[in-house]
Amino acid sequence: MPDHCEEPTSDEQRLLALQIKLDEAIAILAGARDFAKPAKLSRVYDTARRVMLLPGGCAAIEERAQTMEEAGVFLGSDWANPQILIPSLTTYALQSTSADTVVVEALSQLRLLAVALGNYAHRQISAQQAHHYLTQALAINLSMLFTPPSEAQREKQGRLAQLPRNLLQYLAQRIGYEHIIDTLIEEIWRILQQRPIQVDMVRQMVTQIAICQLNPEIDLGTSGQGANRLVSSLYGPTQACHEDPGVEVYLQRLQVMDTPALQYEATGFARAMHDTGLVSPYHAVLLRYLLEHGDHLLSEALGLSATGRDCLLCYRQLVGSLIETAVHPATAQAIYGLALLLERGILYQAPVAPAMWRQLGLKLTESARQRLLLTFGDAVSAEARLLEGVLCMLGLPLGVGQGNNPTCQSARALSMWAYNDPDYLLQMVVWAARDDEIIIHFEGQPISSRLSGSGVASEIPMDLDPVSLLVVTHLDRIYAEMGRRCIGREGDPHRWVNPEFHGWWAGRGFSINVDVATGELNELDSFLRLFYACYHPLYNGNQPLIHPQPAGIAVTDSAARFIGWHAITILRVSIAPNEEMRVYFFNPNNDSGQDWGDGVQVSTAGNAERFGESSLPFEQFVSRLYIFHYDPLERGELALVNTEELERVKGYIFRSWGSDRIPEGTLQAAAEGGAQTRQS
């Protein structure tokens, strides 16, 4: 065979040959008309993918970034507008099973790298903005940067799993690790302020910071100074374990300490735990050791106030059993859940302590045991892992997350029960784990999760906390079945489903501002005035919200475009320190600090939020609200909200999710209202 027909043998030769093919594909795409470009994209994507899998491939793409964008590789997609891209979504794109999605995300980030380094003057995003975006994306995906693909990732993505790692390593080299670490630290603290139950990803990120600090080949410069509190909280919170000696050595050190030394250790661990929300494996060793050394030291190690101490003393035997069963180095987060559970004082509720004793002796079905072991490993028993999840959910009811699943309704229900009705939550756990079935009544008729059809989630959710892992699948089926039983009724099924599903405290009164049949906005003024009358302290007689209430919001992206309907819980309405009336709510979507566009930036800290709460100014919140519940027996007259305030709220709606839902008769008024609001 002639030499010129032979396949290139070295990576350099292969890369050179592929670059020629890529340039040809880009030229063909550039020459095609817009309507014909989609048919030409597959060749560009396929060749670019093969290029980026080779050494030097990412550099070759960076050189062609401007040419590729101008040819139309992002035409008609979200990536065509880099100024609205969200760094936190890069993880899902880079881990997608769709090769095209992975490739487009990689092309976009290399395009932004060219912009950040001043090699591409982009019309929509500045070099500074591009640099900030990339440092955030790198920080969020740091685990992929430092670790090879897992078996699951290889099974899911095949050889494609190496492409994101090639990309991230190249970006890190070009931008510099010092920028990544500082952004990563900020991101970790932002997440920890929300006190999520699931902290495995945070722990991995802290571990990567520690690895960077110890790696002589990585020059951090002056960055990473704020990392010590995070790293020490996991690997050396106290003097006796500051050099991370290992749990066995640490136990030996505890055994020769006197009482003042043990108290010093206990205080140090408690301070680190409550400061960060992270718990060190060494803390578990200490707590188990202190079971035999008096309640005072145990209380110190948990960092309890007078309320928590009293609860500990009243239920000393139960707390001791919970520690013996649930607290191990592999389940150290159970300590934080236990401490906050005691601080809440919920053991004083008559059913809760007996229910916790029942949980300690619970026998799991084989399927429940296998799911827990498959998801969390076998470092401890499935029973201990589930008990850790129970303690964390009862201690952190606003830390529940739905994972990467469309199960916001079920996650909201678990949070609401843990917050408002803990013994009912414990009953749900028993039914799911012991019986592999949950039965909830809907309008007097039982609905079995075992006999119901499929739920909203197309697959069994796995990226959840231990309690959600077992319970959500059942709740998802039941919620969907309740919806199916409402087929044929006029209006939105949430009217009937939410009170039956969540609990008696969910108001039977129901208001929606969207016509279900047409999707158009409907009776908007009445909807807004009713919400003010029910929830705004200045219009409802200063009556605080007694029970958390389910509600639905229209989620928008950072460009204020409609994304979808989402379930949240309204927790309270009160005046923030800056004298601004705000709505505080629970959002089950794992990370509540979101930009919903048009200046609507959800806050999770800095405005008197409690751990796990999100908040918005009242006007901005109601502008994204589309359904809410209320008690019809307490309802008064519609609030006499001044016209100027109502127009501001409607302006937010008309400029975002309601822009294409305005009935024809009100189009002109909406346009005028939106314009007036922008001017004001």
C-alpha positions in Angstrom: 0.0 0.0 0.0 1.4 3.5 -0.9 2.8 5.5 2.0 0.3 8.3 1.6 -2.6 6.0 2.2 -1.2 4.7 5.6 -3.0 5.7 8.8 -0.9 8.1 10.9 0.9 6.2 13.6 1.9 8.9 16.1 -0.4 11.2 18.1 1.2 14.2 16.4 0.5 12.8 12.9 -3.0 11.9 13.8 -3.6 15.4 15.2 -2.2 17.0 12.1 -4.4 14.9 9.8 -7.5 15.6 11.9 -6.8 19.4 12.0 -6.9 19.3 8.2 -10.2 17.5 8.2 -11.6 19.9 10.9 -10.6 23.0 8.8 -12.4 21.4 5.8 -15.5 20.8 7.9 -15.5 24.3 9.4 -15.2 25.8 5.9 -18.2 23.8 4.6 -20.2 24.9 7.7 -19.3 28.5 7.1 -20.3 28.4 3.5 -23.7 26.9 4.2 -26.8 29.0 4.6 -28.3 29.2 8.1 -31.1 26.7 7.3 -28.6 24.2 6.0 -26.0 24.5 8.8 -27.6 21.9 11.2 -26.9 19.2 8.6 -23.2 20.2 8.5 -22.7 20.3 12.2 -22.3 16.6 12.8 -19.1 16.4 10.8 -17.6 19.4 12.7 -18.6 17.9 16.1 -17.3 14.5 15.3 -13.9 15.7 14.1 -13.6 18.2 17.0 -14.3 15.3 19.4 -11.5 13.2 17.9 -9.1 16.2 18.0 -9.7 17.0 21.7 -9.1 13.4 22.7 -5.5 13.7 21.4 -2.6 15.5 23.2 -2.5 19.1 21.9 -6.1 18.9 20.7 -7.6 21.5 23.0 -4.9 24.0 21.9 -5.8 23.3 18.3 -9.5 24.0 19.0 -8.6 27.2 21.0 -6.7 28.5 17.9 -9.9 28.0 15.8 -12.4 29.2 18.4 -13.4 32.4 16.7 -13.5 30.8 13.3 -15.7 28.0 14.5 -18.2 30.4 16.2 -18.4 32.6 13.2 -19.0 29.5 11.1 -22.1 28.7 13.2 -21.2 25.9 15.6 -23.4 27.5 18.3 -26.1 28.8 16.1 -29.6 28.4 17.5 -28.4 27.0 20.9 -27.9 28.5 24.4 -24.2 28.4 23.8 -24.7 31.2 21.2 -25.3 33.6 24.1 -22.2 33.1 26.4 -23.3 36.0 28.7 -26.2 33.9 30.0 -24.4 30.6 30.5 -24.4 29.2 34.1 -21.2 27.6 35.4 -23.0 25.1 37.6 -24.6 23.5 34.6 -21.3 22.6 33.0 -21.1 19.4 35.1 -24.3 18.0 33.5 -23.1 18.9 30.0 -19.6 17.4 30.4 -21.0 14.2 31.9 -23.8 13.8 29.3 -24.1 10.6 27.4 -24.6 12.7 24.3 -21.3 13.1 22.5 -22.6 16.3 20.8 -23.5 17.9 24.1 -20.1 17.2 25.6 -18.3 18.5 22.4 -20.4 21.7 22.2 -19.7 22.4 25.9 -16.0 21.9 25.4 -16.0 24.1 22.3 -17.8 26.8 24.2 -15.3 26.8 27.1 -12.3 26.9 24.7 -14.0 29.8 23.0 -14.3 31.6 26.3 -10.7 30.8 27.1 -9.7 32.6 23.9 -11.8 35.5 25.0 -10.4 35.5 28.5 -6.8 35.6 27.3 -7.5 38.4 24.9 -7.2 36.4 21.7 -10.8 36.8 20.7 -12.7 40.1 21.1 -16.3 38.9 21.6 -19.3 41.2 21.2 -21.4 39.6 24.0 -18.9 38.9 26.8 -15.8 40.6 28.1 -12.4 39.0 28.8 -13.0 39.6 32.5 -16.4 37.9 32.4 -15.1 35.0 30.4 -12.2 34.5 32.9 -14.6 34.6 35.9 -16.9 32.1 34.2 -14.1 29.6 33.5 -12.6 29.8 37.0 -16.1 29.0 38.4 -16.6 26.1 35.9 -13.2 24.7 36.8 -13.8 25.0 40.5 -17.2 23.2 40.2 -15.6 20.4 38.1 -12.4 20.1 40.1 -13.1 16.4 40.9 -12.9 15.6 37.2 -9.7 17.6 36.9 -7.8 15.5 39.4 -9.4 12.1 39.2 -9.7 9.6 36.3 -13.1 8.5 35.1 -14.8 6.1 37.5 -16.1 2.7 36.4 -19.6 4.2 36.3 -18.5 7.1 34.1 -16.6 4.8 31.8 -19.7 2.6 31.5 -21.9 5.7 30.9 -19.7 7.7 28.5 -17.1 5.2 27.2 -13.9 6.8 25.8 -15.8 10.1 25.7 -15.3 10.4 29.5 -11.6 11.3 28.9 -12.5 14.4 26.9 -13.8 16.6 29.8 -10.6 15.8 31.7 -8.4 16.8 28.8 -10.4 20.0 28.5 -10.2 20.9 32.2 -6.5 20.1 32.5 -5.8 22.4 29.6 -8.0 25.2 31.0 -6.2 24.9 34.4 -2.8 25.1 32.8 -3.8 28.2 30.7 -5.6 30.0 33.5 -3.5 29.0 36.5 -4.4 26.9 39.5 -4.2 29.9 41.9 -7.4 31.4 40.3 -9.2 28.1 40.6 -8.5 27.6 44.2 -9.8 31.0 45.3 -13.0 30.6 43.4 -13.4 27.0 44.7 -13.1 28.2 48.3 -15.7 30.9 47.7 -18.0 28.3 46.1 -17.6 25.8 49.0 -18.5 28.5 51.6 -21.5 29.6 49.5 -22.8 26.0 49.4 -22.1 25.4 53.1 -24.0 28.5 54.1 -27.1 26.6 52.9 -26.2 23.6 55.1 -27.1 20.8 52.7 -27.6 17.3 54.0 -25.4 15.9 51.1 -21.9 17.1 51.5 -19.9 14.4 49.7 -19.1 16.7 46.8 -18.0 19.4 49.2 -15.8 17.0 51.0 -14.2 15.9 47.7 -13.6 19.6 46.8 -11.9 20.2 50.2 -9.8 17.1 49.7 -8.7 18.4 46.3 -7.7 21.7 47.9 -5.6 19.8 50.5 -3.9 17.8 47.6 -3.1 21.1 45.8 -1.6 22.5 49.0 0.7 19.5 49.4 1.6 19.1 45.7 5.0 20.8 45.1 4.3 21.0 41.4 1.3 23.3 41.8 2.2 26.9 42.5 -0.7 28.5 44.4 1.1 31.8 44.8 -0.8 33.8 47.4 -4.1 32.1 46.8 -5.9 29.5 48.9 -5.3 31.4 52.2 -8.9 30.9 53.3 -8.7 27.1 52.8 -7.1 26.2 56.1 -10.5 26.4 58.0 -12.0 24.0 55.5 -9.2 21.6 55.3 -8.6 21.5 59.1 -12.4 21.0 59.7 -12.1 17.6 58.1 -8.5 16.5 58.6 -7.3 18.2 61.8 -9.8 20.3 63.8 -7.9 19.9 67.1 -4.4 19.9 68.4 -4.4 16.1 68.9 -5.1 15.4 65.3 -3.8 18.5 63.5 -1.3 16.4 61.4 -4.0 13.9 60.3 -2.5 10.9 62.1 -5.3 8.4 61.3 -8.3 7.4 63.5 -6.5 4.5 65.2 -3.6 6.7 66.3 -6.1 9.4 67.4 -8.0 6.9 69.6 -4.8 5.9 71.3 -4.1 9.5 72.1 -7.6 10.0 73.6 -7.0 7.0 75.9 -4.2 8.8 77.7 -5.9 12.2 78.0 -7.2 13.6 81.3 -10.6 15.4 81.6 -9.4 19.0 80.8 -7.6 17.7 77.7 -10.8 15.8 76.6 -12.9 18.9 77.1 -10.4 20.9 75.0 -10.8 18.4 72.2 -14.6 18.3 72.5 -14.8 22.1 72.3 -12.5 22.3 69.3 -14.5 19.7 67.3 -17.8 21.4 68.1 -16.5 24.8 67.1 -15.3 23.4 63.7 -18.5 21.5 63.1 -20.9 24.4 63.7 -18.6 26.8 61.9 -18.6 24.9 58.6 -21.4 22.3 58.8 -18.7 19.6 58.0 -17.8 16.9 60.5 -14.4 15.2 60.7 -14.0 11.4 61.0 -11.9 12.1 64.1 -15.0 13.7 65.7 -16.8 10.4 65.4 -13.9 8.6 67.2 -14.1 11.2 70.0 -17.9 11.1 70.4 -17.9 7.3 70.7 -15.1 7.4 73.2 -16.9 10.0 75.3 -20.0 7.8 75.7 -18.3 6.4 78.8 -17.0 9.7 80.1 -19.9 11.8 81.3 -22.8 13.8 79.8 -21.0 17.1 80.2 -18.2 16.2 77.7 -20.8 14.7 75.4 -22.7 17.9 75.4 -19.5 19.9 74.8 -18.5 17.7 71.8 -22.0 18.3 70.2 -21.7 22.0 70.8 -25.2 22.2 72.5 -26.9 25.2 74.0 -29.1 24.9 77.1 -32.0 23.6 75.1 -29.9 20.9 73.5 -28.3 19.9 76.8 -31.6 19.5 78.5 -32.9 17.4 75.6 -29.7 15.2 75.8 -30.1 14.7 79.6 -33.8 13.8 79.3 -33.2 11.3 76.5 -29.6 10.2 77.5 -30.2 6.4 76.8 -31.7 7.1 73.4 -29.0 9.5 72.4 -26.3 7.0 73.5 -27.9 4.3 71.4 -28.1 6.6 68.4 -24.4 7.4 68.7 -23.5 3.7 69.0 -25.4 2.8 65.9 -25.1 5.7 63.6 -21.9 7.5 64.4 -18.8 6.1 62.8 -15.9 7.7 60.9 -17.7 6.9 57.6 -20.9 8.5 58.9 -19.5 11.5 60.8 -22.2 13.8 59.4 -24.7 12.1 61.7 -23.1 14.0 64.6 -24.2 17.4 63.1 -27.7 16.0 62.4 -27.9 14.7 66.0 -26.7 18.0 67.5 -29.3 20.1 65.5 -32.0 17.5 66.3 -31.4 18.0 70.0 -31.3 21.8 69.5 -34.7 21.7 67.8 -36.1 19.9 70.9 -38.3 17.6 68.8 -37.7 14.6 71.0 -40.1 16.3 73.4 -42.9 15.7 70.9 -44.6 12.6 72.3 -44.3 10.3 69.3 -40.8 11.2 68.2 -38.7 9.4 70.9 -40.6 6.1 70.5 -40.3 6.4 66.7 -36.6 6.8 67.0 -36.3 3.7 69.2 -38.3 1.9 66.4 -35.8 3.2 63.9 -32.9 1.8 65.9 -34.4 -1.7 65.6 -35.7 -1.4 62.1 -35.3 -4.4 59.8 -34.7 -3.4 56.2 -35.9 -5.3 53.1 -33.2 -6.8 51.0 -33.9 -4.4 48.2 -33.6 -1.4 50.5 -30.3 -2.7 52.0 -28.8 -3.3 48.6 -29.7 0.1 47.3 -28.1 1.8 50.3 -24.9 -0.3 50.0 -24.8 0.2 46.2 -25.0 3.9 46.6 -23.0 4.6 49.7 -20.6 1.6 49.9 -20.2 -1.0 52.7 -17.9 0.9 55.1 -20.8 0.7 57.6 -24.1 -1.3 57.6 -27.1 -0.2 55.6 -28.9 0.4 58.9 -26.3 2.8 60.2 -26.3 4.6 56.9 -30.0 5.1 56.9 -30.0 6.2 60.5 -27.4 8.8 59.6 -29.7 10.0 56.9 -32.6 10.2 59.4 -30.6 12.2 61.9 -29.4 14.6 59.2 -32.9 15.1 57.8 -34.5 15.8 61.2 -31.7 18.1 62.1 -31.5 19.8 58.8 -35.0 19.7 57.3 -34.2 22.5 54.9 -31.1 20.7 53.6 -33.0 18.2 51.5 -32.1 18.2 47.8 -33.8 16.5 44.9 -30.6 15.7 43.1 -30.5 15.7 39.3 -34.1 14.4 39.2 -37.6 16.0 38.4 -38.8 15.0 41.9 -39.1 18.4 43.5 -42.6 17.5 44.9 -41.3 14.5 46.8 -38.2 16.4 48.1 -40.4 19.2 49.3 -42.7 16.8 51.1 -39.8 15.2 52.9 -38.5 18.6 54.0 -41.9 19.8 55.1 -42.5 16.7 57.2 -39.1 16.8 58.8 -39.7 20.5 59.5 -43.3 20.3 60.7 -44.3 16.7 61.4 -41.2 14.6 62.2 -43.0 11.6 63.5 -44.9 11.3 60.1 -41.6 11.4 58.3 -40.3 8.6 60.5 -43.4 6.6 59.7 -42.7 7.1 55.9 -39.1 5.8 56.4 -40.4 2.7 58.1 -43.0 1.9 55.4 -40.4 2.4 52.6 -37.5 0.6 54.3 -39.4 -2.3 56.0 -42.4 -2.9 53.7 -41.1 -1.5 50.4 -44.5 0.1 50.1 -46.1 3.4 51.1 -49.9 4.0 51.3 -51.3 7.5 51.3 -55.0 8.2 51.1 -56.4 10.6 48.5 -60.0 11.8 49.1 -60.6 8.7 51.3 -59.2 6.2 48.9 -55.8 4.4 49.6 -53.1 4.8 47.0 -50.3 2.2 47.2 -46.8 3.0 45.8 -46.5 -0.7 44.9 -49.6 -0.8 42.8 -49.3 2.7 41.2 -47.9 3.4 37.8 -44.7 5.2 37.0 -43.9 8.6 38.6 -42.4 11.7 37.2 -38.8 10.3 37.3 -38.1 8.0 34.4 -35.3 6.2 36.3 -34.8 5.3 40.0 -33.1 8.4 41.5 -29.6 7.5 43.0 -27.9 10.8 43.8 -29.9 11.4 47.0 -29.4 11.3 50.7 -30.1 7.9 52.4 -33.7 8.7 53.4 -34.7 10.2 50.0 -33.0 7.3 48.3 -35.5 4.9 49.8 -38.6 7.1 50.1 -38.7 9.3 47.0 -39.4 6.6 44.5 -42.6 5.7 46.5 -43.7 9.3 46.9 -43.1 10.0 43.2 -45.4 7.2 42.1 -48.1 8.2 44.6 -48.0 11.9 43.6 -48.3 11.0 40.0 -51.2 8.7 40.7 -53.0 11.4 42.6 -52.5 13.6 39.5 -53.9 10.9 37.3 -57.0 10.6 39.5 -57.7 14.3 38.8 -57.8 13.9 35.1 -61.0 15.4 33.7 -61.4 17.9 36.5 -61.4 21.6 35.6 -58.4 23.6 36.6 -55.0 22.6 38.0 -54.7 19.2 39.8 -52.4 20.8 42.4 -55.6 22.2 43.9 -56.6 18.8 45.1 -53.3 16.9 45.3 -51.1 19.2 47.4 -53.3 19.2 50.6 -53.9 15.5 50.4 -50.2 14.7 49.7 -48.4 17.2 52.1 -50.7 17.4 55.1 -53.7 18.9 56.7 -51.9 22.2 57.2 -51.7 22.9 53.5 -54.5 25.4 52.8 -57.5 24.1 50.9 -57.9 27.5 49.3 -56.0 27.6 46.0 -55.1 30.4 43.5 -53.5 30.2 40.1 -52.7 33.0 37.7 -52.4 30.8 34.6 -55.3 29.4 32.6 -54.6 25.7 32.4 -56.3 25.2 29.0 -54.5 28.0 27.2 -51.4 28.7 29.3 -52.2 32.4 29.3 -52.1 34.7 32.3 -55.5 34.8 34.0 -57.0 37.3 36.5 -53.5 38.5 37.4 -54.5 41.4 39.5 -56.8 39.3 41.7 -54.1 36.7 42.1 -51.6 39.3 43.3 -54.0 41.1 45.6 -55.0 37.8 47.2 -51.4 36.8 47.8 -50.7 40.1 49.5 -53.9 39.7 51.6 -52.9 36.2 52.7 -49.1 36.6 53.2 -48.0 40.2 53.5 -47.8 41.3 57.1 -48.9 44.8 56.3 -52.1 43.5 54.6 -53.0 40.4 56.7 -53.2 42.0 60.1 -49.5 41.2 60.9 -50.3 37.5 61.1 -47.1 35.4 60.8 -47.2 32.2 58.7 -48.0 29.3 61.1 -47.4 26.3 58.9 -45.1 26.1 55.8 -47.2 26.2 52.7 -46.6 24.5 49.3 -46.4 26.9 46.3 -45.4 26.8 42.7 -43.0 29.1 40.9 -42.2 29.8 37.3 -38.4 29.3 37.1 -36.5 31.5 34.7 -32.9 31.6 33.7 -30.4 34.4 33.9 -31.9 35.9 30.8 -35.4 35.9 32.4 -36.6 33.2 30.0 -39.1 30.6 31.2 -37.5 27.2 32.2 -40.4 25.3 33.8 -42.7 25.0 36.8 -41.1 24.2 40.2 -42.3 23.2 43.7 -41.2 25.3 46.7 -42.3 25.8 50.3 -43.2 29.3 51.6 -41.7 29.4 55.1 -42.2 32.9 56.4 -42.5 36.6 55.4 -40.7 39.2 57.4 -38.7 42.4 57.3 -35.0 42.0 56.6 -32.3 44.0 58.4 -32.4 46.5 55.5 -36.1 47.2 56.3 -37.1 45.4 53.1 -40.1 43.0 53.2 -38.9 39.6 52.0 -40.3 36.1 51.4 -38.3 33.3 52.9 -38.8 29.9 51.2 -37.4 26.4 50.7 -36.2 25.4 47.3 -35.4 21.6 46.9 -33.1 22.0 43.9 -29.8 21.5 45.8 -28.4 25.0 45.3 -30.8 27.9 45.9 -28.6 30.8 45.1 -29.8 31.5 41.5 -30.1 34.3 39.1 -33.6 34.3 37.6 -32.9 37.3 35.3 -34.2 40.9 35.2 -32.5 41.6 38.5 -34.2 38.8 40.4 -31.2 37.3 42.3 -32.2 34.7 44.9 -30.3 35.2 48.2 -29.3 32.4 50.6 -27.2 34.5 53.1 -26.9 38.1 54.1 -30.6 38.9 54.4 -31.4 37.2 57.7 -31.8 33.8 56.1 -31.7 30.8 58.4 -29.7 27.8 57.2 -31.3 26.3 54.1 -33.6 29.2 53.4 -33.8 31.2 50.2 -35.2 34.7 50.0 -36.4 37.4 47.7 -38.0 40.8 48.1 -41.7 40.4 48.3 -42.4 42.0 44.9 -39.8 39.9 43.1 -41.0 36.7 44.7 -44.6 37.2 43.8 -43.5 38.0 40.3 -42.3 34.4 39.9 -45.2 32.8 41.8 -48.0 31.1 39.8 -49.9 29.0 42.4 -50.3 29.2 46.2 -52.5 27.8 48.9 -54.4 29.6 51.7 -57.0 29.0 54.3 -60.3 30.0 52.7 -61.9 30.5 56.2 -59.4 33.2 57.1 -59.5 34.9 53.8 -60.5 38.6 54.0 -60.9 41.2 51.2 -58.4 41.5 48.4 -55.5 43.7 49.5 -55.7 47.3 48.5 -52.2 47.3 47.1 -51.3 50.6 45.4 -51.3 50.6 41.6 -47.7 51.6 41.3 -46.5 48.5 43.3 -48.8 46.2 41.3 -47.4 47.5 38.1 -43.9 46.9 39.2 -44.7 43.3 40.0 -46.5 42.8 36.6 -43.6 44.4 34.9 -41.3 41.6 36.2 -43.9 39.1 35.0 -44.3 40.6 31.5 -40.6 40.9 31.0 -39.9 37.2 31.9 -42.1 34.1 32.0 -45.3 35.9 31.2 -44.0 37.6 28.1 -45.7 35.2 25.7 -48.7 34.4 28.0 -50.4 37.7 27.9 -54.0 37.6 26.5 -54.5 39.6 23.3 -56.8 42.1 25.0 -54.2 43.1 27.5 -51.1 43.2 25.2 -51.0 47.0 24.9 -51.5 47.5 28.7 -48.8 45.0 29.5 -46.4 46.7 27.1 -47.1 50.0 28.6 -46.8 48.7 32.2 -43.5 47.0 31.4 -42.1 50.2 29.9 -43.2 52.3 32.9 -41.7 49.9 35.3 -38.3 49.9 33.5 -38.4 53.7 33.5 -39.2 53.9 37.2 
